[in-house]
Structure formats: structure tokens, C-alpha cells
Amino acid sequence: MTRRRTIEELLFEAQPGDVFVPADFAETGSADSVRKALSRLVSAGKLE
């Protein structure tokens, strides 16, 4: 599974109003790669 897909699953399984911190994504990759994946999700309109 790709890093982006792993992050998507974590986010989309969450309840509205849930808050995430960088440590929530620590197992998916480096801080830079997580930031990039989140940025791409925002660009794709899947995340605000």
C-alpha cells in the first residue's frame, strides 16, 4: 500500500472533528514524506 493510501485510510476512518498530530503518521514515513502526501490530498480536494 502506498504512503498516501495509508494516510487516506487513517484520515477517512476518523470521525468529524478528530484532530491529528504528526505522531499519528509516524509509522507511515518521514515527516517530509507525510507532509507531501497531506499536501497532495489537499490539492486533490480530498482534505481541507
NORMO-V85929 format. One line per field, one symbol per residue. phi: phi as a letter, one per 40 degrees, with the letter a starting at -180 (. if undefined). A space follows every 50 residues. Layout:
# NORMO-V85929
phi=???
This chain:
# NORMO-V85929
phi=.cdccccdcccccccdgcbbbdccbdccicdcccdcccccccccgcab
